[in-house]
Amino acid sequence: MDRDRHAAAFLAAVQQSWELASTPQVRQAWGQESACAGMTVGGLAHHLLGQARNTCRLLEASPGEDEPIALLEHYSRAAWVQPEAEVNASIRDSDNAAAERGPDAVLGEARAAIDALPELLAGPRDPDTVHIAWQGWSLSTPDFLTTRMMEMVVHGDDLAASVGLPTPTYPDDVIGPVLALLTGVAVRRHGQSALVRVLARPQRAPGTVSAF
């Protein structure tokens, strides 16, 4: 998939995330516990919309001079991939605290970022990379957008489940790269045979092949 299609897919996922986060059901349950343990519905909505905010922030910054790493290497290095990692508690606490400002403030901040994204994505980048400041390395711009789409698809399901809404159905250009990414991470964790068996031979499948 070329860069323009990646950008269009990302913007489609952002719009679906916005529509979900701004529903009356999410607003009404804002301070309640979400489907993600330790995170309020508002905190989860803030995290979901953070994919737009952070992308906007990083696209406004210079690409950096370091060589981009491979997409799956990003998930081999990232500390948060381990569920018990301390950074995950820090992320939950930060999102919960930010959500205490209320839905209007969170949605308004996100809307400003979302409105800026089309122009930022259309602009040239040389090199066409994104430096992820909090990680300390870079990805190609399409790979970075794929990581954000994965976050939106996974946490979109979390947020919908938290308030009893149907999980969004994403376009092929969104779900295709996301499923390829999740499959790649899962293969690294569990091996090829485990994935093949889950998909084709459930009688021999392991108990889990979760990517994270």
TORPA-4810 file (N, C-alpha, C, O; in nm, 3 decimals):
<nodes>
NODE_1_0.085_-0.119_0.000_0.000_0.000_0.000_0.089_0.125_0.000_0.180_0.135_0.082_M
NODE_2_0.064_0.219_-0.090_0.151_0.335_-0.100_0.120_0.435_0.011_0.024_0.420_0.086_D
NODE_3_0.205_0.536_0.020_0.196_0.631_0.131_0.063_0.703_0.134_0.005_0.721_0.241_R
NODE_4_0.013_0.746_0.017_-0.113_0.819_0.014_-0.228_0.733_0.064_-0.316_0.781_0.135_D
NODE_5_-0.229_0.605_0.026_-0.334_0.515_0.076_-0.320_0.492_0.225_-0.420_0.482_0.296_R
NODE_6_-0.197_0.482_0.272_-0.174_0.469_0.416_-0.230_0.590_0.490_-0.298_0.576_0.592_H
NODE_7_-0.203_0.709_0.436_-0.251_0.831_0.500_-0.403_0.836_0.500_-0.464_0.872_0.601_A
NODE_8_-0.464_0.800_0.388_-0.610_0.801_0.380_-0.671_0.699_0.476_-0.773_0.727_0.540_A
NODE_9_-0.608_0.582_0.486_-0.657_0.480_0.578_-0.646_0.529_0.722_-0.739_0.513_0.801_A
NODE_10_-0.533_0.589_0.755_-0.514_0.642_0.890_-0.621_0.745_0.923_-0.679_0.742_1.032_F
NODE_11_-0.648_0.836_0.831_-0.749_0.940_0.856_-0.887_0.879_0.872_-0.968_0.929_0.951_L
NODE_12_-0.916_0.771_0.799_-1.044_0.702_0.815_-1.055_0.642_0.955_-1.161_0.650_1.018_A
NODE_13_-0.948_0.581_1.004_-0.948_0.524_1.139_-0.962_0.633_1.244_-1.031_0.614_1.344_A
NODE_14_-0.897_0.745_1.223_-0.909_0.858_1.315_-1.054_0.905_1.324_-1.106_0.929_1.433_V
NODE_15_-1.119_0.917_1.208_-1.257_0.963_1.207_-1.349_0.865_1.282_-1.437_0.908_1.357_Q
NODE_16_-1.328_0.735_1.262_-1.409_0.637_1.333_-1.383_0.642_1.483_-1.474_0.623_1.563_Q
NODE_17_-1.259_0.666_1.521_-1.225_0.677_1.663_-1.295_0.800_1.724_-1.347_0.794_1.835_S
NODE_18_-1.293_0.909_1.650_-1.360_1.031_1.696_-1.510_1.008_1.713_-1.568_1.047_1.815_W
NODE_19_-1.571_0.945_1.615_-1.716_0.922_1.622_-1.752_0.834_1.742_-1.853_0.857_1.808_E
NODE_20_-1.669_0.733_1.770_-1.695_0.647_1.885_-1.675_0.723_2.015_-1.761_0.716_2.104_L
NODE_21_-1.565_0.794_2.028_-1.533_0.862_2.153_-1.632_0.973_2.186_-1.649_1.009_2.302_A
NODE_22_-1.698_1.027_2.085_-1.790_1.139_2.108_-1.935_1.095_2.122_-2.024_1.180_2.126_S
NODE_23_-1.962_0.965_2.130_-2.099_0.918_2.144_-2.154_0.953_2.283_-2.078_0.967_2.378_T
NODE_24_-2.287_0.966_2.293_-2.348_0.990_2.425_-2.314_0.880_2.526_-2.299_0.907_2.645_P
NODE_25_-2.303_0.756_2.478_-2.273_0.645_2.570_-2.137_0.662_2.637_-2.122_0.636_2.756_Q
NODE_26_-2.038_0.707_2.559_-1.905_0.730_2.617_-1.909_0.848_2.714_-1.851_0.842_2.822_V
NODE_27_-1.976_0.954_2.674_-1.986_1.071_2.762_-2.051_1.035_2.896_-2.004_1.076_3.002_R
NODE_28_-2.158_0.958_2.889_-2.232_0.924_3.010_-2.154_0.833_3.103_-2.172_0.837_3.225_Q
NODE_29_-2.066_0.750_3.047_-1.989_0.655_3.128_-1.849_0.705_3.158_-1.765_0.628_3.205_A
NODE_30_-1.821_0.830_3.133_-1.686_0.886_3.133_-1.603_0.848_3.256_-1.486_0.811_3.243_W
NODE_31_-1.662_0.856_3.374_-1.587_0.830_3.496_-1.592_0.686_3.544_-1.535_0.654_3.649_G
NODE_32_-1.660_0.600_3.470_-1.673_0.461_3.512_-1.554_0.377_3.466_-1.478_0.418_3.379_Q
NODE_33_-1.540_0.259_3.528_-1.433_0.166_3.489_-1.457_0.117_3.347_-1.570_0.086_3.309_E
NODE_34_-1.351_0.110_3.268_-1.362_0.062_3.130_-1.329_-0.086_3.122_-1.304_-0.151_3.224_S
NODE_35_-1.331_-0.140_3.002_-1.293_-0.279_2.980_-1.145_-0.303_3.002_-1.101_-0.418_3.012_A
NODE_36_-1.066_-0.197_3.008_-0.923_-0.207_3.039_-0.904_-0.183_3.187_-0.931_-0.073_3.237_C
NODE_37_-0.859_-0.283_3.258_-0.847_-0.275_3.403_-0.764_-0.154_3.445_-0.655_-0.130_3.392_A
NODE_38_-0.816_-0.079_3.542_-0.744_0.036_3.594_-0.762_0.163_3.515_-0.705_0.266_3.550_G
NODE_39_-0.840_0.158_3.407_-0.859_0.276_3.322_-1.007_0.310_3.315_-1.091_0.223_3.293_M
NODE_40_-1.038_0.437_3.334_-1.176_0.480_3.320_-1.215_0.486_3.172_-1.130_0.482_3.083_T
NODE_41_-1.345_0.495_3.148_-1.391_0.512_3.010_-1.332_0.640_2.952_-1.289_0.642_2.837_V
NODE_42_-1.331_0.746_3.031_-1.272_0.871_2.983_-1.124_0.858_2.956_-1.074_0.911_2.857_G
NODE_43_-1.053_0.787_3.044_-0.910_0.765_3.022_-0.884_0.686_2.895_-0.790_0.715_2.821_G
NODE_44_-0.969_0.587_2.870_-0.955_0.507_2.748_-0.985_0.590_2.625_-0.916_0.578_2.523_L
NODE_45_-1.088_0.674_2.632_-1.119_0.764_2.519_-1.003_0.860_2.494_-0.967_0.887_2.379_A
NODE_46_-0.944_0.912_2.602_-0.828_1.001_2.587_-0.713_0.928_2.520_-0.645_0.984_2.434_H
NODE_47_-0.690_0.803_2.559_-0.582_0.724_2.498_-0.612_0.696_2.351_-0.522_0.706_2.267_H
NODE_48_-0.735_0.662_2.320_-0.773_0.636_2.181_-0.750_0.759_2.095_-0.689_0.749_1.988_L
NODE_49_-0.797_0.873_2.140_-0.781_0.996_2.063_-0.637_1.047_2.065_-0.599_1.131_1.984_L
NODE_50_-0.558_0.995_2.160_-0.417_1.032_2.164_-0.340_0.988_2.041_-0.234_1.042_2.012_G
NODE_51_-0.393_0.889_1.968_-0.326_0.847_1.844_-0.327_0.960_1.742_-0.232_0.975_1.664_Q
NODE_52_-0.434_1.038_1.741_-0.438_1.156_1.653_-0.350_1.267_1.708_-0.273_1.328_1.634_A
NODE_53_-0.360_1.293_1.838_-0.281_1.402_1.897_-0.131_1.378_1.882_-0.058_1.468_1.841_R
NODE_54_-0.086_1.257_1.915_0.057_1.228_1.908_0.108_1.228_1.764_0.220_1.272_1.738_N
NODE_55_0.026_1.178_1.672_0.067_1.181_1.531_0.082_1.324_1.483_0.178_1.356_1.413_T
NODE_56_-0.010_1.408_1.521_-0.001_1.550_1.484_0.128_1.610_1.540_0.200_1.680_1.468_C
NODE_57_0.156_1.582_1.665_0.277_1.638_1.730_0.404_1.590_1.661_0.495_1.669_1.639_R
NODE_58_0.411_1.461_1.628_0.534_1.408_1.569_0.550_1.450_1.423_0.662_1.467_1.376_L
NODE_59_0.439_1.467_1.352_0.450_1.514_1.214_0.490_1.662_1.208_0.547_1.707_1.108_L
NODE_60_0.460_1.736_1.313_0.503_1.876_1.318_0.652_1.887_1.345_0.713_1.990_1.316_E
NODE_61_0.712_1.783_1.402_0.855_1.783_1.433_0.936_1.738_1.311_0.881_1.679_1.218_A
NODE_62_1.065_1.766_1.313_1.151_1.722_1.204_1.164_1.570_1.207_1.153_1.509_1.313_S
NODE_63_1.187_1.507_1.091_1.196_1.361_1.086_1.309_1.302_1.169_1.300_1.187_1.213_P
NODE_64_1.413_1.376_1.191_1.529_1.320_1.259_1.626_1.260_1.158_1.592_1.244_1.040_G
NODE_65_1.745_1.227_1.203_1.850_1.180_1.114_1.880_1.032_1.128_1.959_0.978_1.051_E
NODE_66_1.819_0.964_1.226_1.850_0.822_1.246_1.778_0.737_1.143_1.670_0.773_1.095_D
NODE_67_1.837_0.623_1.110_1.776_0.531_1.015_1.653_0.466_1.079_1.658_0.425_1.195_E
NODE_68_1.542_0.455_1.005_1.423_0.391_1.062_1.446_0.242_1.084_1.514_0.177_1.006_P
NODE_69_1.388_0.190_1.190_1.395_0.046_1.215_1.273_-0.021_1.153_1.177_0.045_1.114_I
NODE_70_1.279_-0.154_1.144_1.168_-0.230_1.088_1.048_-0.228_1.182_1.063_-0.212_1.303_A
NODE_71_0.929_-0.245_1.125_0.806_-0.236_1.203_0.804_-0.337_1.317_0.775_-0.300_1.431_L
NODE_72_0.835_-0.464_1.289_0.831_-0.564_1.395_0.941_-0.544_1.498_0.925_-0.580_1.614_L
NODE_73_1.053_-0.486_1.457_1.159_-0.455_1.553_1.110_-0.352_1.655_1.149_-0.356_1.771_E
NODE_74_1.025_-0.261_1.611_0.965_-0.163_1.702_0.897_-0.233_1.819_0.909_-0.189_1.934_H
NODE_75_0.825_-0.342_1.790_0.753_-0.413_1.896_0.844_-0.506_1.976_0.810_-0.546_2.087_Y
NODE_76_0.958_-0.540_1.921_1.056_-0.616_1.998_1.124_-0.528_2.102_1.163_-0.575_2.210_S
NODE_77_1.139_-0.401_2.070_1.211_-0.309_2.158_1.121_-0.242_2.262_1.166_-0.214_2.373_R
NODE_78_0.995_-0.216_2.229_0.909_-0.133_2.313_0.880_-0.200_2.448_0.840_-0.317_2.452_A
NODE_79_0.901_-0.127_2.556_0.882_-0.182_2.691_0.737_-0.215_2.720_0.709_-0.312_2.791_A
NODE_80_0.643_-0.135_2.665_0.502_-0.153_2.701_0.444_-0.284_2.649_0.336_-0.325_2.693_W
NODE_81_0.512_-0.351_2.556_0.460_-0.476_2.500_0.439_-0.581_2.610_0.349_-0.664_2.600_V
NODE_82_0.521_-0.577_2.714_0.502_-0.667_2.828_0.394_-0.610_2.919_0.411_-0.501_2.974_Q
NODE_83_0.281_-0.682_2.937_0.168_-0.627_3.012_0.203_-0.581_3.153_0.143_-0.486_3.204_P
NODE_84_0.300_-0.648_3.216_0.334_-0.615_3.354_0.434_-0.500_3.365_0.471_-0.461_3.476_E
NODE_85_0.478_-0.445_3.251_0.577_-0.337_3.254_0.523_-0.215_3.328_0.406_-0.179_3.314_A
NODE_86_0.610_-0.151_3.406_0.569_-0.035_3.484_0.517_0.078_3.397_0.431_0.155_3.440_E
NODE_87_0.568_0.088_3.275_0.527_0.197_3.189_0.377_0.191_3.159_0.315_0.295_3.136_V
NODE_88_0.318_0.072_3.160_0.175_0.060_3.131_0.091_0.123_3.241_-0.011_0.186_3.213_N
NODE_89_0.132_0.107_3.367_0.061_0.172_3.477_0.074_0.324_3.465_-0.021_0.397_3.494_A
NODE_90_0.190_0.370_3.423_0.211_0.513_3.406_0.121_0.569_3.296_0.065_0.677_3.310_S
NODE_91_0.108_0.494_3.187_0.021_0.536_3.076_-0.123_0.544_3.123_-0.192_0.642_3.096_I
NODE_92_-0.170_0.442_3.194_-0.307_0.442_3.245_-0.333_0.562_3.336_-0.434_0.630_3.323_R
NODE_93_-0.239_0.586_3.428_-0.257_0.696_3.523_-0.260_0.830_3.451_-0.340_0.918_3.485_D
NODE_94_-0.174_0.846_3.353_-0.168_0.972_3.278_-0.297_0.996_3.201_-0.350_1.108_3.201_S
NODE_95_-0.348_0.893_3.135_-0.472_0.908_3.059_-0.591_0.934_3.150_-0.677_1.017_3.119_D
NODE_96_-0.596_0.864_3.263_-0.704_0.886_3.359_-0.703_1.030_3.410_-0.807_1.094_3.420_N
NODE_97_-0.583_1.079_3.443_-0.572_1.216_3.495_-0.614_1.318_3.390_-0.684_1.414_3.421_A
NODE_98_-0.571_1.297_3.266_-0.607_1.391_3.159_-0.757_1.391_3.134_-0.814_1.495_3.100_A
NODE_99_-0.820_1.275_3.151_-0.964_1.264_3.126_-1.046_1.333_3.233_-1.164_1.362_3.211_A
NODE_100_-0.988_1.361_3.348_-1.062_1.428_3.455_-1.104_1.569_3.418_-1.188_1.629_3.486_E
NODE_101_-1.046_1.623_3.312_-1.090_1.755_3.264_-1.229_1.749_3.205_-1.295_1.852_3.188_R
NODE_102_-1.275_1.628_3.173_-1.409_1.611_3.118_-1.408_1.589_2.968_-1.310_1.621_2.901_G
NODE_103_-1.519_1.534_2.916_-1.524_1.500_2.773_-1.512_1.619_2.680_-1.450_1.608_2.574_P
NODE_104_-1.568_1.733_2.717_-1.561_1.847_2.626_-1.417_1.890_2.603_-1.377_1.919_2.490_D
NODE_105_-1.337_1.894_2.710_-1.197_1.936_2.696_-1.118_1.834_2.615_-1.040_1.871_2.528_A
NODE_106_-1.138_1.705_2.644_-1.063_1.600_2.574_-1.101_1.597_2.427_-1.014_1.589_2.340_V
NODE_107_-1.229_1.602_2.398_-1.275_1.598_2.259_-1.234_1.723_2.184_-1.198_1.715_2.066_L
NODE_108_-1.238_1.838_2.249_-1.197_1.961_2.182_-1.051_1.961_2.144_-1.014_2.003_2.035_G
NODE_109_-0.966_1.914_2.237_-0.823_1.905_2.209_-0.796_1.810_2.094_-0.714_1.838_2.006_E
NODE_110_-0.866_1.696_2.095_-0.847_1.598_1.989_-0.895_1.652_1.855_-0.833_1.627_1.752_A
NODE_111_-1.006_1.724_1.856_-1.061_1.776_1.731_-0.964_1.871_1.662_-0.952_1.870_1.540_R
NODE_112_-0.894_1.951_1.741_-0.796_2.043_1.683_-0.684_1.966_1.614_-0.640_2.005_1.506_A
NODE_113_-0.639_1.858_1.676_-0.535_1.776_1.614_-0.585_1.708_1.488_-0.516_1.704_1.387_A
NODE_114_-0.706_1.654_1.496_-0.764_1.583_1.381_-0.777_1.676_1.262_-0.749_1.637_1.148_I
NODE_115_-0.819_1.799_1.287_-0.836_1.895_1.177_-0.704_1.933_1.113_-0.700_1.971_0.996_D
NODE_116_-0.594_1.923_1.189_-0.463_1.958_1.134_-0.397_1.844_1.059_-0.305_1.866_0.981_A
NODE_117_-0.444_1.722_1.080_-0.374_1.605_1.025_-0.372_1.598_0.873_-0.266_1.566_0.818_L
NODE_118_-0.480_1.626_0.801_-0.473_1.612_0.655_-0.362_1.694_0.591_-0.290_1.645_0.503_P
NODE_119_-0.346_1.818_0.635_-0.240_1.902_0.578_-0.103_1.850_0.617_-0.012_1.849_0.535_E
NODE_120_-0.087_1.806_0.741_0.041_1.753_0.784_0.079_1.627_0.706_0.195_1.609_0.669_L
NODE_121_-0.018_1.541_0.681_0.010_1.417_0.608_0.037_1.443_0.460_0.108_1.367_0.396_L
NODE_122_-0.019_1.550_0.407_0.001_1.582_0.265_0.136_1.647_0.239_0.184_1.648_0.126_A
NODE_123_0.196_1.702_0.343_0.323_1.771_0.325_0.439_1.677_0.304_0.434_1.561_0.347_G
NODE_124_0.545_1.723_0.236_0.662_1.638_0.212_0.743_1.617_0.339_0.747_1.703_0.427_P
NODE_125_0.806_1.500_0.348_0.899_1.471_0.458_1.026_1.414_0.396_1.021_1.324_0.312_R
NODE_126_1.139_1.468_0.438_1.266_1.423_0.383_1.367_1.410_0.496_1.419_1.511_0.546_D
NODE_127_1.395_1.286_0.536_1.343_1.160_0.485_1.198_1.136_0.531_1.150_1.202_0.623_P
NODE_128_1.131_1.043_0.466_0.990_1.017_0.496_0.981_0.923_0.617_0.941_0.807_0.606_D
NODE_129_1.019_0.978_0.732_1.023_0.901_0.856_0.961_0.983_0.968_0.939_1.103_0.955_T
NODE_130_0.932_0.915_1.077_0.882_0.980_1.199_0.971_0.938_1.314_0.990_0.819_1.338_V
NODE_131_1.026_1.035_1.385_1.106_1.004_1.503_1.014_0.997_1.624_0.948_1.095_1.658_H
NODE_132_1.009_0.882_1.689_0.922_0.861_1.805_1.001_0.900_1.929_1.078_0.820_1.983_I
NODE_133_0.981_1.022_1.972_1.067_1.079_2.075_1.066_0.998_2.204_1.171_0.980_2.266_A
NODE_134_0.950_0.947_2.245_0.942_0.875_2.373_1.004_0.735_2.365_1.027_0.672_2.468_W
NODE_135_1.030_0.686_2.244_1.096_0.557_2.228_1.244_0.572_2.199_1.326_0.491_2.242_Q
NODE_136_1.278_0.677_2.126_1.419_0.699_2.094_1.461_0.642_1.961_1.581_0.626_1.937_G
NODE_137_1.367_0.610_1.873_1.400_0.561_1.740_1.296_0.607_1.640_1.194_0.666_1.677_W
NODE_138_1.322_0.579_1.513_1.235_0.624_1.405_1.176_0.506_1.330_1.233_0.397_1.326_S
NODE_139_1.059_0.531_1.269_0.995_0.440_1.175_0.970_0.515_1.046_0.963_0.638_1.046_L
NODE_140_0.956_0.442_0.935_0.907_0.506_0.814_0.769_0.562_0.845_0.699_0.509_0.932_S
NODE_141_0.729_0.666_0.775_0.597_0.725_0.801_0.484_0.624_0.783_0.396_0.618_0.870_T
NODE_142_0.481_0.544_0.675_0.375_0.443_0.664_0.375_0.344_0.780_0.268_0.307_0.830_P
NODE_143_0.493_0.300_0.824_0.498_0.206_0.937_0.446_0.272_1.064_0.374_0.210_1.142_D
NODE_144_0.483_0.397_1.085_0.433_0.466_1.204_0.281_0.477_1.201_0.215_0.454_1.302_F
NODE_145_0.225_0.511_1.085_0.079_0.521_1.074_0.014_0.386_1.100_-0.095_0.379_1.157_L
NODE_146_0.080_0.278_1.059_0.026_0.145_1.087_0.022_0.119_1.237_-0.075_0.061_1.287_T
NODE_147_0.125_0.161_1.310_0.122_0.142_1.456_0.007_0.218_1.518_-0.055_0.170_1.613_T
NODE_148_-0.023_0.335_1.468_-0.134_0.415_1.524_-0.269_0.352_1.487_-0.361_0.353_1.567_R
NODE_149_-0.280_0.298_1.365_-0.404_0.231_1.327_-0.428_0.109_1.414_-0.541_0.081_1.453_M
NODE_150_-0.322_0.035_1.444_-0.337_-0.081_1.532_-0.391_-0.037_1.667_-0.483_-0.099_1.721_M
NODE_151_-0.334_0.070_1.723_-0.381_0.120_1.851_-0.529_0.158_1.845_-0.605_0.128_1.938_E
NODE_152_-0.570_0.222_1.737_-0.709_0.264_1.725_-0.804_0.146_1.709_-0.914_0.146_1.765_M
NODE_153_-0.764_0.045_1.634_-0.849_-0.072_1.616_-0.862_-0.148_1.748_-0.973_-0.184_1.786_V
NODE_154_-0.753_-0.172_1.817_-0.757_-0.248_1.942_-0.832_-0.172_2.050_-0.919_-0.227_2.117_V
NODE_155_-0.799_-0.044_2.067_-0.864_0.033_2.173_-1.004_0.079_2.133_-1.085_0.111_2.220_H
NODE_156_-1.032_0.083_2.004_-1.170_0.108_1.962_-1.260_-0.005_2.008_-1.373_0.018_2.053_G
NODE_157_-1.211_-0.128_1.997_-1.285_-0.243_2.047_-1.301_-0.233_2.198_-1.409_-0.260_2.251_D
NODE_158_-1.194_-0.196_2.269_-1.201_-0.180_2.414_-1.307_-0.078_2.454_-1.388_-0.102_2.545_D
NODE_159_-1.306_0.035_2.386_-1.398_0.143_2.423_-1.542_0.105_2.391_-1.632_0.129_2.471_L
NODE_160_-1.565_0.045_2.275_-1.700_0.002_2.239_-1.752_-0.100_2.340_-1.867_-0.092_2.383_A
NODE_161_-1.667_-0.196_2.377_-1.707_-0.298_2.475_-1.736_-0.236_2.611_-1.819_-0.287_2.686_A
NODE_162_-1.669_-0.128_2.643_-1.686_-0.064_2.773_-1.824_-0.002_2.790_-1.874_0.010_2.902_S
NODE_163_-1.886_0.038_2.679_-2.013_0.109_2.688_-2.126_0.038_2.614_-2.233_0.095_2.594_V
NODE_164_-2.103_-0.088_2.573_-2.207_-0.167_2.511_-2.242_-0.128_2.369_-2.355_-0.148_2.325_G
NODE_165_-2.146_-0.072_2.296_-2.166_-0.037_2.156_-2.099_-0.139_2.065_-2.004_-0.206_2.107_L
NODE_166_-2.147_-0.153_1.941_-2.078_-0.243_1.847_-1.937_-0.192_1.818_-1.913_-0.072_1.809_P
NODE_167_-1.845_-0.286_1.804_-1.710_-0.249_1.764_-1.712_-0.192_1.622_-1.778_-0.249_1.536_T
NODE_168_-1.642_-0.082_1.596_-1.639_-0.027_1.461_-1.590_-0.129_1.359_-1.504_-0.212_1.388_P
NODE_169_-1.645_-0.122_1.240_-1.599_-0.203_1.127_-1.513_-0.113_1.040_-1.561_-0.013_0.986_T
NODE_170_-1.387_-0.149_1.025_-1.291_-0.061_0.958_-1.275_-0.098_0.811_-1.296_-0.213_0.773_Y
NODE_171_-1.239_-0.001_0.727_-1.213_-0.030_0.586_-1.098_-0.129_0.569_-1.014_-0.145_0.658_P
NODE_172_-1.094_-0.196_0.454_-0.989_-0.294_0.427_-0.849_-0.234_0.439_-0.757_-0.300_0.487_D
NODE_173_-0.834_-0.109_0.397_-0.702_-0.046_0.402_-0.657_-0.015_0.545_-0.540_0.014_0.569_D
NODE_174_-0.748_-0.021_0.640_-0.713_-0.008_0.781_-0.688_-0.147_0.841_-0.582_-0.173_0.897_V
NODE_175_-0.787_-0.234_0.829_-0.780_-0.361_0.899_-0.674_-0.454_0.839_-0.616_-0.535_0.911_I
NODE_176_-0.647_-0.442_0.709_-0.546_-0.527_0.645_-0.408_-0.510_0.707_-0.349_-0.607_0.754_G
NODE_177_-0.353_-0.386_0.709_-0.222_-0.366_0.771_-0.222_-0.398_0.921_-0.122_-0.445_0.974_P
NODE_178_-0.333_-0.371_0.988_-0.339_-0.398_1.132_-0.333_-0.548_1.159_-0.259_-0.593_1.246_V
NODE_179_-0.409_-0.626_1.084_-0.406_-0.771_1.103_-0.270_-0.829_1.065_-0.222_-0.922_1.129_L
NODE_180_-0.208_-0.774_0.961_-0.074_-0.820_0.923_0.026_-0.791_1.035_0.111_-0.874_1.065_A
NODE_181_0.015_-0.673_1.096_0.103_-0.638_1.206_0.081_-0.730_1.326_0.177_-0.785_1.381_L
NODE_182_-0.044_-0.748_1.367_-0.073_-0.833_1.482_-0.028_-0.977_1.456_0.023_-1.044_1.546_L
NODE_183_-0.047_-1.024_1.333_-0.003_-1.159_1.298_0.149_-1.170_1.308_0.201_-1.268_1.362_T
NODE_184_0.219_-1.069_1.256_0.365_-1.072_1.262_0.418_-1.073_1.404_0.512_-1.147_1.434_G
NODE_185_0.358_-0.993_1.491_0.401_-0.991_1.631_0.369_-1.124_1.698_0.450_-1.177_1.774_V
NODE_186_0.251_-1.179_1.668_0.211_-1.307_1.728_0.302_-1.421_1.682_0.335_-1.509_1.761_A
NODE_187_0.342_-1.420_1.556_0.433_-1.524_1.506_0.566_-1.516_1.580_0.624_-1.619_1.614_V
NODE_188_0.615_-1.396_1.604_0.740_-1.382_1.677_0.728_-1.436_1.819_0.824_-1.490_1.874_R
NODE_189_0.612_-1.420_1.879_0.593_-1.464_2.017_0.567_-1.614_2.028_0.615_-1.679_2.121_R
NODE_190_0.489_-1.668_1.933_0.438_-1.804_1.948_0.486_-1.901_1.841_0.472_-2.022_1.858_H
NODE_191_0.543_-1.851_1.731_0.589_-1.937_1.624_0.485_-1.956_1.515_0.366_-1.936_1.537_G
NODE_192_0.532_-1.994_1.396_0.442_-2.009_1.281_0.337_-2.117_1.303_0.220_-2.098_1.271_Q
NODE_193_0.379_-2.230_1.358_0.286_-2.343_1.372_0.166_-2.306_1.457_0.053_-2.346_1.428_S
NODE_194_0.189_-2.230_1.563_0.079_-2.191_1.651_-0.026_-2.110_1.575_-0.146_-2.133_1.591_A
NODE_195_0.019_-2.017_1.492_-0.075_-1.935_1.415_-0.148_-2.018_1.311_-0.269_-2.004_1.293_L
NODE_196_-0.074_-2.104_1.241_-0.136_-2.189_1.138_-0.243_-2.277_1.202_-0.351_-2.295_1.146_V
NODE_197_-0.215_-2.331_1.318_-0.311_-2.420_1.383_-0.435_-2.344_1.430_-0.547_-2.395_1.417_R
NODE_198_-0.417_-2.226_1.484_-0.534_-2.148_1.526_-0.625_-2.117_1.408_-0.747_-2.120_1.420_V
NODE_199_-0.564_-2.087_1.294_-0.643_-2.048_1.177_-0.697_-2.166_1.098_-0.801_-2.155_1.032_L
NODE_200_-0.627_-2.281_1.103_-0.665_-2.392_1.015_-0.684_-2.526_1.085_-0.754_-2.612_1.032_A
NODE_201_-0.624_-2.545_1.201_-0.633_-2.672_1.271_-0.658_-2.649_1.420_-0.570_-2.673_1.502_R
NODE_202_-0.779_-2.601_1.455_-0.807_-2.566_1.595_-0.792_-2.683_1.692_-0.769_-2.662_1.811_P
NODE_203_-0.806_-2.808_1.642_-0.791_-2.923_1.731_-0.649_-2.937_1.784_-0.627_-3.003_1.886_Q
NODE_204_-0.551_-2.875_1.718_-0.412_-2.878_1.764_-0.362_-2.741_1.808_-0.243_-2.723_1.834_R
NODE_205_-0.452_-2.646_1.817_-0.411_-2.508_1.845_-0.375_-2.488_1.993_-0.434_-2.553_2.080_A
NODE_206_-0.281_-2.402_2.022_-0.249_-2.369_2.161_-0.360_-2.285_2.223_-0.454_-2.244_2.155_P
NODE_207_-0.350_-2.262_2.352_-0.454_-2.187_2.421_-0.464_-2.043_2.380_-0.573_-1.985_2.381_G
NODE_208_-0.352_-1.981_2.343_-0.354_-1.841_2.302_-0.242_-1.815_2.201_-0.136_-1.877_2.206_T
NODE_209_-0.268_-1.724_2.111_-0.163_-1.673_2.019_-0.169_-1.521_2.020_-0.144_-1.458_1.918_V
NODE_210_-0.201_-1.463_2.134_-0.216_-1.316_2.141_-0.086_-1.247_2.104_0.024_-1.294_2.137_S
NODE_211_-0.100_-1.136_2.035_0.016_-1.057_1.997_0.076_-0.988_2.119_0.198_-0.973_2.128_A
NODE_212_-0.008_-0.947_2.212_0.039_-0.873_2.331_-0.015_-0.940_2.457_0.013_-0.894_2.568_F
</nodes>
